[in-house]
Amino acid sequence: MPDEPQPQIPVETRTLTRPTASTAASAPESGSAPGSVPVPVPVSASASGDSPVPAAARRYTWLLVVGLVLAALNLRPAITSLGALLEEVRDGLHMSGSVAGVLTSVPPLCFAVFGFAAPRLARRYGARAIVCAGMVAITAGLLIRPFAGGTPAFLAASAFALMGIAVSNVLMPVIVKRYFPDRVGTMTGLYSMALAFGTAVAAAATVPMTEALGGSWRTGLGIWAVLAAVAVLPWLGLVRDRGAAQPSDRGLSGREPSGRGPSGGAPAAPGPATGEAPGLRLGRSRTAWALACFFGLQATGAYITMGWMPQVFRDAGVPAGTAGLLLAVTMVMGVPLAFVIPGLAARMRNQGPIVVGLGICGLTAFSGLYFAPAGGAWLWAVLLGISNCSFPLALTMIGMRSRSGAGVVRLSAFAQSTGYLISIPGPLLVGVLYQHTGGWGLPIALMAGFLVPQMVAGVIAGQDRTIEDEARMRD
C-alpha cells in the first residue's frame, strides 16, 4: 500500500465533480451526483476575489477536527470512572459480584444494540446531528447516574449515556472516511489518541477528584458530565453550519436522497460507489466476520480491563489510588500508540504481524497478573496498555477493508455491533467466576484464553482485500 499522504492545511479550493469508475475514497454526498467524487481545484486570489468560502471551509475543517477530538475524549470516561470506584458503588448500591458483572457487561450490550441503529439514523438525520445528539445523551446520562436511588435506575442512566457513546463509536470512522478520505490513518490515529487520553485521565483522576470533592462516589462519577457538555458545543456549530463548501453527510446509504443530480436535475447514472454498498451481503463476507470477531474479542479484553483491573490490583494489596493509577497507565499507553499504529497499519498490505505482536504483549501481561500481580504491577499495566491498542488497529482495518464510504458505513456498523454482541458475556463471566471462586486465578486464565482466537481473527481480517472484492469473487 502506498504511503499515506501527510495531513495538510486546507487551501483555497473550488470543489467540482467528475464521474469516476473508482470506488476509492468516500461515498457521494447529497450535494454531488452519485458516482462522482469531489475534485479540489486551486483557486487563485484574483479568481476567488473576496469570497468568504475558503475561510469558511478552513474554519469548518478545524471545527470538525476539534469536534472529533472532544467527542473521542468522552467515549470512555463513563466506563473507566466507574471501574475506579466500582467497590464504592457496589457498597453504596448493595451490589453482589454477579450484579457488578452485569454492570460491566452493560457497555458492550448498549454498543451492540444502539450501534446497529446508527447507520439508519445517520441516513435520516445526518452523521453530524447524530454525533451531536450522542454527546447530549452522554452528558445527561452522566449527570443523572450518580443520583440514582437504586441499581435499576443506575443501570438505566448508564445505558442512556452508553447509547450516546454507541452511535458515536460507529459514526466516527464514517466521518473520518467521508471528510478525510486521503488521511484515514492520520485522523483515525488522532481521535484514537484522544479516546485513549480520555480513558486514562478518567481512570487516574476519578479517585483523587472524589477525595478532593468530599469523598462521595456520586460526585466523583457526576463530574465527568462537565467534559461531555463541552463536547456538545462544536457539534452544535457543525450541525448549524451548512456551508456550500462542505459535503452533506446524509447520503450515507450511497444514494442521493432525492434521486436527483447535484443541481436537482436529472438523476445521475449510478457509479460503483452507489451500486456496491447497497448490494453487499456482509453476513457472507469472511473479512466482515473476521473483523467482527477481532473487534468483539478485543472489546472483551478492554471492558474486562476497564471494569475489573483496579479490583485485581486492590485484592492483591495495592491501595485504591495506586490501583486507579495503574489502570491509567494501561489506558495512557494508548495515547502515543493509538496515533502510531493506525499510520503504520495504513502503510502495510497485511496487518497480521501487528495483531500478533499486540496479542503476545497481552499474554505476557496476564501471565504476570496470574503469578505476581503486585510485584510487577507497573510492568503488567504497561503491557496490557500495549495489548489494548488492538482497538485503533481494528478501526483502521474497518476503514481499509472497503473501497467506498457507503461500504465503510455498513462494515463499521456490522463489525462494531456484532463485535460488541460477542463481547457481552466476557465481563459478566469474569464477575461470576470471581464471586464463586473468591480469587482471580481462573478469571485471569480466561482473559488470557480470549487472546488466542483474537489473534487468529485479526490475522484473517488483516489480509489485503476488501468486502467488495469478496462480493465480486462470489458473483
N, C-alpha and C positions, 0 to 999 in steps of 0.2 A: 504494500500500500504506500503511495507517495507520502512524503512529509506533509503534515497538516499545515496550512497557511497560518502564519502568526497573526494574532489579533491586531487589527488596525483601527485607528480612529476614523470614524466615518468622514468622508469628504463630500464636497458638494456634488450631488448627482441628480440626474433626471432619470426616473425609472421608466423604462419602456418594456415591452413584452415581445417575445418572438416564439413561434412554435418550436417544439423540440421533441425529438424521439427518445430522449434520455429520460430515465426515471430517477436520476440522481436529484439531490437537493430536496426541497420540500414540496408538499402538495400545493396546488394552485390555491390562491386566496380568493376571497369573494370579489376583490376588485380587479382580478385579471382573468383572462379566459382560461378555461380548463385546457390542459395540455401546453400551457405556456409557463415560462419561468421569468422572474424579474431580471432585467439586464441593466446594471448600473452603467450610466453613460456620463463621463465627466462633463461638467458644465463650466464654462469659463466665466470669469467675473462679468465680462461685458454681456454675455448671453443671459446670465441669470439676473443681472441688474440688482435691484434692491429686494428681490423676492425673499420672504421670510422662510420659505420651505426648507432650505438646507439647515438653517439654525434650528428650526423646529424638529427636523429629522435627527440632528445630533442630540438635542435635548431629550427627545423620545428614547433614543438608544441608551443614553446614560440613565434615564429614569427606569428603563426596563432592567438594566444591569443592577441598579440599586434594589429594585423590587425583587429580583431573583435572589439576591444575597440575603435580604431581610426575610423573605419567605423561607429560605433554606435554614436560616438561624432558628426558626420557630418550628421546624418539623420534628424535633426530638425532645426539647425540654419538658414537654408534658409527660414523657416516659421516664427520662433519666432522673428528673427531680423526684419522682415517686420512688424510684429504686433506691435513692439515697436515704429516703425517710420511710421505707417500707415497714420497718419494725415498729416505728412510732404510729404509723397509720393502722397497722394491724392491731396494736394495743388500743388505739383510740376508737376503732370501729368494731373491736372484738372479733377479728377475723381468724379463722383457722388457717393452717398451712395450705390446705386444699383450696380454700376460698381465695387465698393470696395467689395461688397458682392460676385460678380463673382470672384474677385481676391482671396478671402478667400476660395472659392469653388474649385479653380484650384488644390490644393494639393490632395484632395481625388479623383478628376476626373483622374488625372495623375496616381495616385496609382492604381486605378481600371483598367485603360486601359493598362498600361505597366506591371502591376503585372500579368495579365493573360499570358503575353508573357514570363515571367521569367523561368518557367519550361522548355519550349521548347528550349529557348536559352541556359539554363544550360545543357540540354542533348546534345546539339550540340557542345558547346564550353567549358563546364565545369563551375561549380559554381564559382570557384575562379576567372576565367577570366572575368566572367560577373560582379562580385562584383568590380573587378579592373576597368573595363570599367565604372561601375556606379560611382565610385569615380572620374574618369576623367570627366564624364558628369557633376557632381556636381560642380567641380572646374570651368569648362568652363562656365556653366550657371551663377554661382555667379559672375564670372569676367565680363561677358558681360552685365548682367541685369542692373547694375546701370547706364550704359551709353546708355541705350535705349532712343531713341528720342521721343517716344510716348507710349501710353498704349498698343497697339498691340505688339510692339517689346518687351516691358517689360513683357507682359504675355508669349510671345514665349520663351524668355530667362529663365523665371521662370519655364516654362514647361520642358525645356531641363534639368535643374538641378533636377527637381522633377522626371523626367524619371529615372535618376540615383538612386535617393532615392527609387523609387518604386521597382526596381528589387532587390535592396539590402534588402529592407523590407521583401520580400518574401523569399529570399535565406538565410538570417541569421539563422532562425530556422532550415533550412535544413542542413546548415554547422555544426551547433551545434549537431544535431542528428547524423550526419554522423561521425564526428571526436571525439565527446564526448558522446557516446551513454549511458554511465552509469553516466553521470553528467549533464543531461539535465537541471535540476532545477538550479544547481550552475552556469553553463555557461550562461543560459538564464538570470539569475539574474545579472551576471557580465555585459553583454552587454546592458541589460535594464537599469542598473545603469549608465553606460556610456552615453547611449542615454538621460536619464533624466538630467544628469550633463551638457551635451552639450546644451540641450534645455534651461536649467536655465541660463547658462553662457551667451548664446546669448541674452536672454531676459534682463538680468541685465546689461550687458556690452555694448550693442549696443548704447544706448543714451549717456553714458559718453564717449565712444570712438569717437562717432560722434562729440561731442563738442570738445574733445581734438584734433581731426584731422581737425578742421576748421569749423565744423558746417554743412557740406553738407551731406544730407541723402545719396547721391550717394556713398560717401566714407565710410559711416557707414555700408552700405549694402555690398560693394565690399570687405571689409577687411576679410570677412569670407571665401573668396576663398583661403586664405593662409592656413587655417586649413584643408580645403579639399585637397589641394595639398600635404600636409604632409601625409594624409591618403593613397594616391596613392602608396607611397614608399613600405610599407610592402607587399602590394598585388602584386606589380611587382615581388618582391622576391618569393612570394608564387607561382605565375604562372610559373616562371622560374625554380623553384626547383621541379624536377620530381623524387625525391629520391625514391629508391625502397622500403624504409620502410613506405612510405606514400601511402594511397589508392588514386586511381583516383576518381574524383567526376563527371565524365562524365556519369556514368551509372545511372542517376537519374530516368530513367524510370523503374528501377528494373531489366533490362536485360543487359547482356553483349553485347556491341555494335556489336561485330563481330559474336556473337553467339558461340564463342569458349570457351574452358575452360581456366584455368589460364596459361597454357603453350602453348596455341594455338592449342591444340589437339582437341579431340572430344568434342562436346558440353556436358556440364554437365546437369544432369536432373534438370528441374526447380523445385525449392522448393517453399514453401508458400510465401516467400518474393517476388518472382518474379511473382507468379501466382495471388496473391491477388490484389496488387495495380492496375495493368492494367485493371482488370475486375470490379473495384469498380465504382458504379454509385452514385456519391456524390449528384446529384440532387434529389435522392430518400432517402438520409440519413437524418434522423431527427437531429442527432448530428451535421452533417456538416452545416445544415441550422441554427441550434441554435447558433453555433459558428459564422457563418457569420453575423447573426443579432446582436449578442452580440458585435462582433468586429466593425460592422458598427455603432451601436449606441454609443459605447464608443468613436469611432473616431469622430462622430458628435460633441460630447461634447468637445473633445480635441481640434478640429480645431476651434470651436467657441471660446473656451477659449484663444487659442493662437492668434487668429486673432482679437478678439473684447474685451477681458477683459481689456487691458490697456485703451481703449476708454471709457469703462463703468466707470472706476475709474476717468479718466480725466474729463468726463462730470459731475461727482459728486463733482468736485472741487479739486481733487488730482493732484499735479504737475506732469508733464510728467516724470521726473526722478523717482519719487516715484512710479508712475504707472508701470514703467518698472521693478522696484524692486519688486513690488507686484506680477507681473507675474513671476519674477524669483523665488520668494518664492513658488509660486504654482508649478513651474517646479522642484525646488530643492527638494521638498518633495519626489519626485520620486527617488532620488538618494539612500537613505537608503532603502526605501520601495521596490524599484524595485529589490533589492537584497534579501530582506527578504521574500516577497510574493511568488516568484516562488518556493523557497525552501520549504516554508510552504505548498503551494498548492501541491507540488510533494509528500508530506507525507500524504496527505488527500485522502481518497477514493472519497469524494464528495466535490467539491469546491464551492457549492452553498452558504454556510454561508459567505465566503469571498466576494462573489458577492453582497450579501445583505448588508453587513457592509459598503462596499465602496459606494453603492448606497445611503444609509442613510446619509453618510457624504456629498455627493453631494446635496441631497435635502435640508439639513440644510444650506449649503453654499448659494444656490440660494435663499432660503428664506431670508437670511441675506442681500444679494445683493438687493433684492426687497425692503426691509423695511429700511435698514440703510447701504447703500453702502459705505459711507465714514467713518461712526462711528466705524464699526467693520471690516474695510478693511483687516487688517492683519489676523484676525481670519478666515474670509471668504477665503482668499488666501490659508491658511493652509488646510482648509477643502476641497477646490477644488483640491489641490495638492494630498491629500489622495484619493479622488474620481477618479482622473485621473490615478491612479495605476491599473485601470482595463486593461490597455494596456499590461503590462508584465504578468498579470494573463491570458489574452487571448492567448498570445504567448505560455505560459506554457501549457495551455489546448490543444492547437494545437499539441504540441509535445506528449501529453499524450493520445490523442484520436485516435491514430493509432499505430499498432503494428510494422510497418516496416518503414524504411527510405523512400522507394518509396511512401508509403501511406502518410507520412508527407509532402512530396513534393506536392502532389496533394491537400491535405487538406489545407496546408498553402496557396497555390495559390487560391484555391476556397474561403476559408474563408476571406482572405485579399482582394482579388479583388472584390468579391461580397459585402463584408462589406463596402469597400470604395465607391462602387456604391450607396449603401444605404445612405452613409453619405453626398453625394454631395448636396442635397437640403438644408440641415440644415444651414450652414453658409450663403448661398445665401438668404434664407428666413429671417434670422436674419437681414441681411443688408436691405432688402426691408421693413421689419416691422419698423426698426429703422428710415429709411428715411421718411416713411409715417406717423408714429405716433409721431416722434420728441422726443421720450423718450425710456427708457429701460424697462418699466413695462411689456409690452406684450412680448418682446423678452426674458426676463428673465423667465417669466412664461412658455414659450415654451421650454427653455432649461431644466427647471425642469421636464416638462412633458416627455421629452425624456428618463429620467432615469427610469420611471416605466416599459416600455417594455424592457429596457436594463436589468433590474434585472430579469424579467421573462425569457428572453432568456438565461441569464447567468446561472440561476439555472438549466435549462434543459441541457445546454452544460456541466455543471459541474458534471453530473451524471456519475457514474463509468461504462463506456462502451466504446467500440471503433467502428470505422466505419466498421472494418472487422467483428465484432460481429453482427452488424446490417445486413451486407450483407449475412451472414450465416443464420440469422433468416428469411430473405426474401426468401432465397433459400430452 
